[in-house]
Amino acid sequence: MKYSADEFLDSVLTSEASTEAFARTEIIKWPGEDEAEARYHEIEDRIEDITFAFARRAIAEAFVIVANAVLERERGRERG
């Protein structure tokens, strides 16, 4: 099975990693009111969207470079 850098990034985006990052950094305080929670999530989503738009290309390029280097090294070991 072959995975692309985009699939890797999509798996990161759908994980709880970004939610945990917001919680740990306390960059935004949880509003504690039902009405404000929807707005909180909108802001959080927008921050994530812009951050990953900036980082996506660099992460994808690094992923491909590293994956190819590691796999090439492993193929060399298999050949002896």
N, C-alpha and C positions, 0 to 999 in steps of 0.2 A: 504494500500500500504506500502510495506516494503522498506526502503532505506538502502543501505550499506555505510560503511565509504568510500569506493572507489567512490561511486556515489557522496557523499558529496564533496570529494576532486576534482573529475572531474568537478563539478559545479563551484568550486572555480577557477580552472585552466582556464575554459572557460569564466570566467567573466572578467571584466575590472580591477579587483583589482591589479593584478601584473603590468599592464600598468600604472595604477595610482601611484603605489609605485615607479616605475622608474622615473616618472615625478616629484613626490614630493621630492624624495631624491636627484634628479639631479646627481645620481651616474654615469650616462652616459649623455653626452651632445648630443642633437639632432643635426645631422650633417648639416642639411639644404641643402644638395645636393642630387638630385635624385639617383645618383650612390651609394652614401654612405648609403642611407636609407636602402637598402636591407641588407647590412653588419651589420648595427645597429640592425635590427630585428633578424638577425642570432645570434648575440652576446646576445641580450636580451633573446631569446628563450633558448640558451644554459645555461645561468645563471638560468633561471626558471627551466629548466629540472634538473639540478644538485641540486638546492635548494630543490625542491620538492621530489627528490629521497632521500635526507637525511631526510627530515621532514615527509615524507609520513607515515612511520611506527608509529612514535610517535603521529602524528595527528590521525591516524586511531585508535590506541589503546585508546587515550584519548576520542575520539568521542564515541567509543563503551562503555567505562566505564561510561561516563557522561550520555549518552542516557539511558543505562540500569538503572542507579541509579535514574534518574528523572522518568522514566516510572514505576519503582517499587514503588516509593513514590506515584505516581498518582494512581496506582492500589490499594495501601493501603488505600488511601482516598476514593476510590470508594467502597471498602468493608466495610468501616465505621469506 
